[in-house]
Amino acid sequence: MAWNEPGGNNKDPWGGGNRNDGPPDLDELLRKLQQKLNNLFGGGSASGTGGQAKFPWALVLIVLAVLYGVWGFYQVNANEAAVVLRLGKYHSTQSAGLHWNPPLIDTVTKVNMTEVRTERTTGQMLTKDASIVDVVLQVQWHIDDAEAYVLRVRDPLKSLQEATDSALRHVVGSSSLNGVISQNRTKVSAETQKRLQRYLDLYQTGIRVDVVNLTDAKAPREVQDAFDDVVRAREDEVRLQNEAQAYANQVIPVARGQAQRMIEEAEAYKARVVENARGEAVRFEKLLAEYERAPEVTRERLYLDAVQEVMASASKVMVDIEGGNNMMYLPLDKLAEQSGTQALQRRDVSPQVVDEIYQRIVDRLRTEAANSRRSQNVR
């Protein structure tokens, strides 16, 4: 039966004797709730009129519980990671976002994962060629593994410094002074970064090396003057080598051109001589065939050709008359002028001129021989 139905005696479900038309009393409800909590936690009930009220331990506990819960919330930014230790032992690594861990039980350590930090190392080091060099090195790095950075190494920065110094000394000790100072600085930086990263991974530091820059490398101040002299001498060497190379670039092409021209001239001379020899051989074969058919005519022709060749290079001929004591002088140059031709001067005598000269010589010789015989007969 409902409490407000007829015969229900108007019993109030809130514990009141009679139902009133107004809302329930909030103060009375809070008082009853506090009394129940005090009874639950052993606080007893408060006296109605003359008794002394006891301390509200339940409310204190509720407030402490609320504060404890609020205290456990923490925010991890987008560039951070949080390493959580529970009772001193690794529990988890939290990423960006809002998280809650029980305070006093868990320890949260936040680290910046994207910040690029710079470490600088300086010192005097010994090179492979027993020279001392002052080196300045900068290392840019960031945290790659939050758990390893926080837990694996006691002092990651000190480990980074010692590893950088060790890697740099090893690389410089394997290089020459000139290589460290000028020629192989990029190579020294690359090898140092590679070796440094290998050391850091071996130590489990959680550090990732981004860039290694060899910012400065020079000889010590005590030997700087001598080193400057060496540098100037090396620069003079390079300059002289460049000048020699430039001179060689001018001379060698000319010499090669001259050599090529001489080779081509020799090849042309060779081809000309060979072709002339072949032509002479062919002409001789044809002449032999003609000689076999008409020996007398061919012999006479050969004689005339020989006389032509000899007389073409001579301007005077001395003729010894058989059976006489006188020697005849033939001015061929005058005879050539009388014939009205300049062929003999150009060493280009035609067969007609040769035949004419030959006929004159024969006639004159015959006349001289006849006169000599007549004078002998008269005597």
C-alpha positions as CSV (number, residue, x, y, z in Angstrom):
1,M,0.0,0.0,0.0
2,A,1.4,3.4,-0.9
3,W,2.2,5.7,1.9
4,N,-0.2,8.4,0.6
5,E,-3.2,6.1,0.0
6,P,-6.1,6.0,2.3
7,G,-5.3,3.8,5.3
8,G,-1.6,4.3,4.8
9,N,-1.3,6.4,7.9
10,N,0.5,9.1,5.9
11,K,3.9,7.6,6.5
12,D,6.7,9.6,5.0
13,P,9.4,7.4,3.2
14,W,12.0,10.0,4.2
15,G,11.6,8.9,7.8
16,G,9.3,11.6,9.0
17,G,6.3,11.0,11.0
18,N,3.8,12.9,9.0
19,R,4.1,14.0,5.3
20,N,4.2,17.7,4.8
21,D,3.4,19.3,1.5
22,G,6.8,21.2,1.3
23,P,10.2,19.8,0.0
24,P,12.4,17.7,2.4
25,D,14.8,19.5,4.8
26,L,18.3,19.4,3.3
27,D,20.0,20.3,6.6
28,E,18.3,17.3,8.2
29,L,19.4,15.0,5.4
30,L,23.0,16.2,5.7
31,R,22.9,15.7,9.4
32,K,21.6,12.2,9.1
33,L,24.3,11.4,6.4
34,Q,27.1,12.7,8.7
35,Q,25.7,10.7,11.6
36,K,25.8,7.5,9.5
37,L,29.4,8.2,8.4
38,N,30.5,8.8,12.0
39,N,28.9,5.5,13.0
40,L,30.6,3.8,10.1
41,F,34.1,5.1,11.0
42,G,33.6,4.7,14.8
43,G,32.8,8.3,15.5
44,G,29.6,7.6,17.5
45,S,26.5,9.7,17.3
46,A,26.3,13.3,18.4
47,S,24.2,14.0,21.5
48,G,20.9,15.7,20.9
49,T,20.9,18.5,23.4
50,G,23.5,18.4,26.1
51,G,26.1,16.1,24.5
52,Q,29.4,17.3,23.0
53,A,29.8,17.0,19.1
54,K,32.8,14.9,18.0
55,F,35.4,15.7,15.2
56,P,34.1,14.9,11.6
57,W,36.8,12.4,10.6
58,A,34.8,11.0,7.7
59,L,34.7,14.4,6.0
60,V,38.5,14.8,6.4
61,L,39.1,11.4,4.9
62,I,36.8,12.3,1.9
63,V,38.7,15.6,1.4
64,L,42.1,13.8,1.6
65,A,40.9,11.2,-0.9
66,V,39.8,13.9,-3.3
67,L,43.1,15.7,-3.0
68,Y,45.0,12.4,-3.4
69,G,43.1,11.7,-6.6
70,V,43.6,15.2,-8.0
71,W,47.3,15.1,-7.1
72,G,47.8,12.0,-9.3
73,F,46.8,13.7,-12.5
74,Y,49.6,15.1,-14.7
75,Q,49.9,16.3,-18.3
76,V,52.6,15.1,-20.8
77,N,53.2,17.6,-23.7
78,A,53.5,16.6,-27.3
79,N,57.3,16.9,-27.3
80,E,57.7,15.0,-24.1
81,A,57.7,11.4,-22.8
82,A,57.1,10.4,-19.1
83,V,59.0,7.5,-17.5
84,V,56.9,6.0,-14.7
85,L,58.6,4.2,-11.7
86,R,56.3,2.2,-9.4
87,L,57.9,1.7,-6.0
88,G,61.3,2.4,-7.6
89,K,60.9,-0.1,-10.4
90,Y,60.3,0.8,-14.1
91,H,56.6,0.5,-14.9
92,S,55.9,2.2,-18.2
93,T,56.7,5.1,-20.5
94,Q,53.8,7.5,-21.1
95,S,53.3,9.5,-24.3
96,A,51.6,12.8,-24.8
97,G,48.3,13.4,-23.0
98,L,46.6,13.5,-19.6
99,H,47.5,10.6,-17.3
100,W,47.0,9.6,-13.7
101,N,49.3,7.7,-11.4
102,P,49.0,7.1,-7.7
103,P,51.1,9.7,-5.9
104,L,53.8,8.5,-3.4
105,I,53.7,5.1,-5.1
106,D,54.7,6.1,-8.7
107,T,57.5,8.5,-9.6
108,V,57.1,10.3,-13.0
109,T,60.1,11.8,-14.8
110,K,59.4,13.9,-17.9
111,V,62.0,14.3,-20.6
112,N,62.0,16.5,-23.8
113,M,62.3,14.2,-26.8
114,T,62.6,16.8,-29.6
115,E,64.9,19.4,-28.1
116,V,68.2,19.5,-29.9
117,R,71.0,20.1,-27.4
118,T,74.7,21.0,-28.1
119,E,77.8,19.7,-26.5
120,R,81.2,21.3,-27.0
121,T,84.6,19.5,-26.7
122,T,88.0,21.1,-26.9
123,G,91.6,19.9,-26.3
124,Q,95.0,19.2,-27.7
125,M,95.4,15.9,-29.5
126,L,98.2,14.0,-31.1
127,T,97.9,13.1,-34.8
128,K,99.2,10.1,-36.7
129,D,102.4,12.0,-37.8
130,A,103.3,12.9,-34.2
131,S,102.0,16.4,-34.4
132,I,99.9,18.3,-31.8
133,V,96.7,20.0,-32.9
134,D,94.1,22.1,-31.0
135,V,90.6,20.8,-31.8
136,V,87.2,22.3,-31.1
137,L,84.2,20.0,-31.7
138,Q,80.4,20.6,-31.4
139,V,77.9,17.7,-31.1
140,Q,74.2,18.3,-31.6
141,W,72.0,15.5,-30.1
142,H,68.5,14.7,-28.8
143,I,67.0,12.0,-26.6
144,D,65.9,9.0,-28.6
145,D,65.0,6.5,-25.8
146,A,63.5,8.0,-22.6
147,E,63.7,4.9,-20.6
148,A,67.4,4.4,-21.4
149,Y,68.2,8.1,-20.8
150,V,66.6,8.1,-17.4
151,L,67.4,4.6,-16.1
152,R,70.4,3.0,-17.9
153,V,73.1,5.6,-17.2
154,R,73.6,7.5,-14.0
155,D,74.8,10.7,-15.8
156,P,74.1,10.8,-19.5
157,L,75.7,14.2,-20.1
158,K,79.0,13.1,-18.6
159,S,78.9,9.8,-20.5
160,L,78.3,11.9,-23.7
161,Q,81.3,14.1,-22.9
162,E,83.6,11.2,-22.3
163,A,82.4,9.3,-25.3
164,T,82.9,12.3,-27.6
165,D,86.4,12.9,-26.3
166,S,87.3,9.3,-26.8
167,A,85.9,9.1,-30.3
168,L,87.5,12.4,-31.4
169,R,90.9,11.4,-30.1
170,H,90.7,8.0,-31.8
171,V,89.9,9.6,-35.2
172,V,92.5,12.4,-34.9
173,G,95.1,9.9,-33.9
174,S,94.4,8.0,-37.1
175,S,94.7,11.1,-39.3
176,S,97.6,13.4,-40.4
177,L,97.9,17.0,-39.2
178,N,97.2,18.3,-42.7
179,G,94.1,16.1,-43.0
180,V,92.7,17.3,-39.7
181,I,93.4,21.0,-40.3
182,S,92.4,21.4,-44.0
183,Q,92.0,18.5,-46.3
184,N,89.9,15.9,-44.5
185,R,87.9,17.9,-41.9
186,T,84.6,16.7,-43.2
187,K,85.8,13.1,-43.1
188,V,87.1,13.5,-39.5
189,S,83.6,14.9,-38.5
190,A,81.8,12.0,-40.2
191,E,84.0,9.3,-38.7
192,T,83.8,10.9,-35.2
193,Q,80.0,10.9,-35.4
194,K,79.9,7.3,-36.5
195,R,82.2,6.1,-33.7
196,L,80.5,8.3,-31.1
197,Q,77.1,6.9,-31.9
198,R,78.5,3.4,-31.6
199,Y,79.8,4.2,-28.1
200,L,76.5,5.7,-27.0
201,D,74.5,2.7,-28.2
202,L,77.0,0.5,-26.3
203,Y,76.5,2.4,-23.1
204,Q,72.7,2.4,-23.6
205,T,72.4,6.2,-23.0
206,G,69.3,6.7,-25.2
207,I,71.0,9.6,-27.0
208,R,70.9,10.1,-30.8
209,V,73.7,12.2,-32.4
210,D,72.3,14.5,-35.1
211,V,75.4,16.5,-36.3
212,V,79.1,16.6,-35.5
213,N,80.9,19.7,-36.5
214,L,84.7,20.2,-36.4
215,T,84.5,24.0,-35.9
216,D,88.2,24.7,-35.4
217,A,91.5,22.8,-35.8
218,K,94.8,24.5,-35.7
219,A,98.4,24.0,-34.6
220,P,99.3,25.1,-31.1
221,R,100.4,28.7,-30.6
222,E,104.0,27.7,-29.9
223,V,104.5,26.3,-33.4
224,Q,102.0,28.5,-35.2
225,D,104.7,30.4,-37.1
226,A,106.4,27.3,-38.4
227,F,103.1,25.9,-39.4
228,D,102.2,29.0,-41.3
229,D,105.5,28.6,-43.2
230,V,104.5,25.0,-44.0
231,V,101.1,26.2,-45.2
232,R,102.7,28.9,-47.4
233,A,105.1,26.4,-48.9
234,R,102.3,24.0,-49.7
235,E,100.3,26.8,-51.3
236,D,103.4,27.7,-53.4
237,E,103.7,24.0,-54.4
238,V,100.1,23.9,-55.5
239,R,100.6,27.2,-57.4
240,L,103.7,26.0,-59.3
241,Q,101.9,22.7,-60.1
242,N,99.0,24.6,-61.6
243,E,101.4,26.8,-63.6
244,A,103.2,23.8,-64.9
245,Q,100.0,22.1,-65.8
246,A,98.8,25.2,-67.6
247,Y,102.1,25.3,-69.6
248,A,101.8,21.6,-70.3
249,N,98.3,22.2,-71.6
250,Q,99.7,24.8,-74.0
251,V,102.7,22.8,-75.2
252,I,101.4,19.3,-75.4
253,P,98.6,19.9,-77.9
254,V,101.1,21.8,-80.2
255,A,103.6,18.9,-80.0
256,R,100.8,16.4,-80.6
257,G,99.7,18.4,-83.6
258,Q,103.2,18.5,-85.0
259,A,103.7,14.8,-84.4
260,Q,100.5,14.0,-86.1
261,R,101.5,16.2,-89.1
262,M,104.8,14.5,-89.4
263,I,103.1,11.1,-89.2
264,E,100.7,12.1,-91.9
265,E,103.6,13.5,-94.1
266,A,105.4,10.2,-93.6
267,E,102.4,8.3,-94.6
268,A,102.0,10.4,-97.7
269,Y,105.6,10.0,-98.6
270,K,105.3,6.3,-98.1
271,A,102.3,6.1,-100.3
272,R,103.9,8.2,-103.0
273,V,107.1,6.1,-103.0
274,V,105.2,2.9,-103.1
275,E,103.0,4.1,-105.9
276,N,106.0,5.4,-107.8
277,A,107.7,2.1,-107.4
278,R,104.6,0.2,-108.6
279,G,104.3,2.6,-111.5
280,E,108.0,2.0,-112.4
281,A,107.5,-1.7,-112.1
282,V,104.5,-1.6,-114.5
283,R,106.4,0.7,-116.9
284,F,109.4,-1.7,-116.9
285,E,107.2,-4.6,-117.6
286,K,105.6,-2.8,-120.5
287,L,109.0,-1.7,-121.7
288,L,110.3,-5.2,-121.5
289,A,107.5,-6.4,-123.7
290,E,108.3,-3.7,-126.2
291,Y,112.0,-4.5,-126.1
292,E,111.3,-8.1,-126.8
293,R,109.4,-7.2,-129.9
294,A,111.8,-4.5,-131.2
295,P,115.2,-4.5,-129.4
296,E,116.9,-1.9,-131.7
297,V,114.2,0.7,-131.5
298,T,113.7,0.2,-127.8
299,R,117.4,0.5,-127.2
300,E,117.6,3.7,-129.1
301,R,114.6,5.1,-127.2
302,L,116.3,4.2,-123.9
303,Y,119.4,5.9,-125.0
304,L,117.5,9.1,-125.8
305,D,115.7,9.0,-122.5
306,A,119.0,8.7,-120.7
307,V,120.5,11.6,-122.7
308,Q,117.5,13.6,-121.9
309,E,117.8,12.9,-118.2
310,V,121.5,13.8,-118.1
311,M,121.2,16.9,-120.2
312,A,118.3,18.2,-118.3
313,S,120.5,18.7,-115.3
314,A,123.6,20.0,-117.2
315,S,124.4,23.2,-119.1
316,K,127.7,22.1,-120.6
317,V,128.9,18.9,-122.3
318,M,132.5,17.9,-123.0
319,V,132.8,15.4,-126.0
320,D,136.0,13.4,-126.5
321,I,136.4,12.6,-130.2
322,E,137.6,9.1,-130.9
323,G,140.8,9.0,-132.9
324,G,141.5,12.7,-132.3
325,N,143.3,14.8,-129.7
326,N,140.8,17.6,-129.3
327,M,137.9,17.7,-126.9
328,M,134.7,19.4,-128.0
329,Y,132.7,21.8,-125.8
330,L,129.0,21.9,-126.4
331,P,127.2,24.9,-124.8
332,L,123.8,23.3,-124.3
333,D,122.4,26.4,-122.7
334,K,123.3,28.5,-125.7
335,L,121.8,25.8,-128.0
336,A,118.7,25.9,-125.9
337,E,118.4,29.6,-126.3
338,Q,118.9,29.4,-130.0
339,S,116.1,26.9,-130.2
340,G,113.8,29.5,-128.6
341,T,112.7,27.5,-125.6
342,Q,113.2,27.7,-121.9
343,A,112.5,24.1,-121.3
344,L,116.1,23.3,-120.4
345,Q,116.2,25.9,-117.7
346,R,113.1,24.5,-116.1
347,R,114.5,21.0,-116.4
348,D,111.6,20.1,-118.5
349,V,113.0,19.0,-122.0
350,S,110.5,17.8,-124.6
351,P,111.4,14.9,-126.9
352,Q,111.4,17.1,-129.9
353,V,114.1,19.3,-128.4
354,V,116.2,16.3,-127.4
355,D,115.9,14.9,-130.9
356,E,117.0,18.2,-132.4
357,I,120.0,18.5,-130.1
358,Y,120.9,14.9,-130.6
359,Q,120.8,15.4,-134.4
360,R,123.0,18.4,-134.2
361,I,125.5,16.7,-132.1
362,V,125.7,13.7,-134.4
363,D,126.1,15.9,-137.5
364,R,128.8,17.9,-135.8
365,L,130.6,14.8,-134.6
366,R,130.5,13.3,-138.1
367,T,131.8,16.5,-139.6
368,E,134.7,16.7,-137.2
369,A,135.5,13.0,-137.7
370,A,135.5,13.4,-141.5
371,N,137.8,16.5,-141.3
372,S,140.1,14.6,-139.0
373,R,140.4,11.7,-141.4
374,R,141.1,14.0,-144.3
375,S,143.9,15.8,-142.5
376,Q,145.5,12.5,-141.6
377,N,145.3,11.3,-145.2
378,V,146.9,14.5,-146.4
379,R,149.7,14.0,-144.0
